């Protein structure tokens, strides 16, 4: 059975990070950050900095890990935007090709699909 993680106030979250060896220079910044970013999500960014004993390696600071988190967040936004453009492009190409080959209502025709594994009647109903 999976262990249920306890509720921790933002102050307790900061203390837990400190107890593991994280240097929290600015408690106000840390509390504001943790109020926007889930503690357990953020704590995963500390994993590369954990020693075999479970404690963070010497010199790990909240600020440096929060900068890594922010870099990752911004990179994710850029990548998702690019993926969205590719997805729209591909859907456009598929729709254009299909309409060109089978007409604008080709998706209704069962001749536009391979019979194996395709339940056309169910597809049209949905």
VENLIN-V403656 format. One record per pair of residues at least 24 apart in sequence whose ideal C-beta (glycine too) atoms are under 10 Angstrom apart, sorted by sequence separation. I is the first residue (numbers start at 1). J is the second residue. D is the distance in Angstrom with one decimal. If there is no record, write none. Layout:
# VENLIN-V403656
I_J_D, I_J_D
This chain:
# VENLIN-V403656
10_34_5.0, 22_46_7.0, 42_66_7.8, 45_69_5.2, 9_34_9.7, 10_35_6.0, 13_38_9.8, 14_39_9.3, 17_42_9.1, 21_46_9.5, 44_69_9.3, 8_34_9.5, 13_39_4.5, 17_43_7.7, 20_46_7.6, 12_39_9.3, 13_40_9.3, 16_43_8.5, 22_49_8.6, 42_69_6.1, 45_72_7.5, 21_49_8.9, 34_62_9.3, 41_69_8.6, 10_39_8.1, 13_42_8.8, 17_46_7.8, 20_49_9.7, 21_50_9.0, 33_62_7.8, 37_66_8.3, 13_43_8.6, 20_50_8.0, 21_51_8.4, 33_63_9.4, 8_39_6.7, 20_51_9.9, 8_40_9.6, 21_53_9.6, 30_62_5.1, 33_65_9.9, 34_66_9.5, 37_69_6.8, 20_53_9.9, 21_54_9.5, 22_55_9.4, 23_56_8.7, 29_62_7.7, 30_63_8.6, 33_66_5.6, 37_70_9.5, 5_39_9.0, 20_54_7.2, 21_55_4.6, 22_56_5.3, 29_63_7.4, 5_40_6.5, 20_55_5.4, 21_56_3.9, 23_58_9.1, 26_61_9.8, 27_62_9.1, 19_55_8.8, 20_56_5.2, 21_57_7.5, 23_59_7.2, 25_61_6.3, 26_62_7.8, 30_66_8.0, 33_69_8.4, 37_73_8.7, 19_56_9.9, 21_58_7.2, 23_60_6.7, 24_61_7.5, 25_62_6.9, 26_63_7.4, 29_66_7.9, 33_70_9.4, 5_43_10.0, 18_56_9.8, 21_59_9.1, 22_60_5.6, 23_61_4.3, 24_62_4.5, 25_63_6.1, 17_56_8.1, 21_60_6.6, 22_61_6.9, 23_62_6.8, 24_63_8.5, 20_60_8.9, 22_62_5.7, 23_63_8.4, 23_64_8.8, 22_64_9.7, 17_60_9.3, 22_65_7.5, 18_62_8.9, 17_62_6.5, 14_62_8.0, 17_65_9.0
